[in-house]
Amino acid sequence: MKRIKVFVIILAVVMLIASIWFIIISKNSKGRESGMTMTITVGEKKFEAVLQDNKAVDEFTEMMRKAPVTIKMSDYSGFEKVGLLGRSLSANDKQMRTKAGDIVLYNENNIVIFYGSHSWSYTKLGRITDLTGWEDALGIGDVTVTFSIEQK
């Protein structure tokens, strides 16, 4: 009988830790939005994204101020497109659960755009505000994507 009580207590502690971990992941995947937006162009379709408030976004927007950033992106595992940025940005990776429309930095120099969900450690850059046509625009296989901000 004593073993059953110990098992139940251990199980309860494990479930509590798992619940706390899930709450932390949920908070980290949201981040703080800066209010600044960028345009993502895939073929003829344009999408607006709200950017996060972090150093990687500051560096990325500085690149876009000089010229739009165009990246050839490849499909990976049926839920994301990944492309090499061509330089490293300041990463502040956090474990998160992504969802369709999230834009993240992976391994300091890869931009990842999601049309599905995944759990991993990333630096969140932004999110698409309206996903209408997003998955269709990304299509199957490689795609060229241009990231830009309005010059002021």
QUIVEN-V910720 format. One record per residue. SS is DSSP state (h for helix, s for strand, l for the rest). D_FIRST is the distance of its C-alpha to the first C-alpha in Angstrom with 1 decimal. Layout:
BEGIN
SS&D_FIRST, SS&D_FIRST
END
This chain:
BEGIN
l&0.0, h&3.8, h&5.4, h&5.3, h&6.6, h&8.9, h&10.0, h&10.9, h&12.7, h&14.5, h&15.5, h&16.9, h&18.8, h&20.3, h&21.3, h&23.0, h&24.8, h&26.0, h&27.3, h&29.2, h&30.6, h&31.9, h&33.5, h&35.2, h&36.5, h&37.9, h&39.7, h&41.2, h&42.5, h&44.5, l&46.3, l&49.4, s&52.3, s&55.8, s&57.7, s&59.9, s&60.3, s&61.4, s&62.7, s&61.3, s&63.8, s&62.8, l&66.0, l&67.7, s&64.6, s&63.9, s&60.6, s&60.0, s&57.1, s&55.9, s&55.4, s&52.8, l&53.7, l&53.2, h&55.4, h&55.1, h&56.5, h&59.3, h&60.3, h&60.1, h&62.2, h&64.7, h&65.1, h&65.6, h&68.2, h&70.3, l&70.0, l&67.6, s&64.9, s&64.9, s&62.2, s&61.8, s&58.2, s&56.4, s&53.6, s&50.2, l&47.4, l&48.6, l&47.5, s&49.8, s&53.2, s&53.6, s&56.9, s&58.1, l&59.5, l&61.9, l&60.8, l&57.7, l&56.5, l&54.3, l&50.7, l&47.9, l&45.2, s&42.0, s&39.2, s&39.9, s&39.7, s&43.3, l&44.8, l&48.2, l&51.0, s&49.4, s&51.6, s&50.2, s&51.2, s&49.5, l&50.1, l&52.8, l&55.5, s&54.3, s&54.4, s&51.9, s&52.3, s&49.6, l&50.0, l&46.3, l&43.1, s&41.4, s&39.1, s&40.5, s&42.0, s&45.5, s&48.0, s&48.7, s&52.4, s&52.6, s&52.0, s&54.3, l&55.1, l&56.0, l&54.5, l&57.1, l&58.4, h&56.3, h&54.7, h&58.0, h&59.9, h&57.7, l&58.0, l&57.0, l&57.8, l&59.6, s&61.0, s&63.2, s&62.0, s&64.0, s&62.6, s&65.0, l&65.5, l&68.4, l&71.0, l&72.0
END
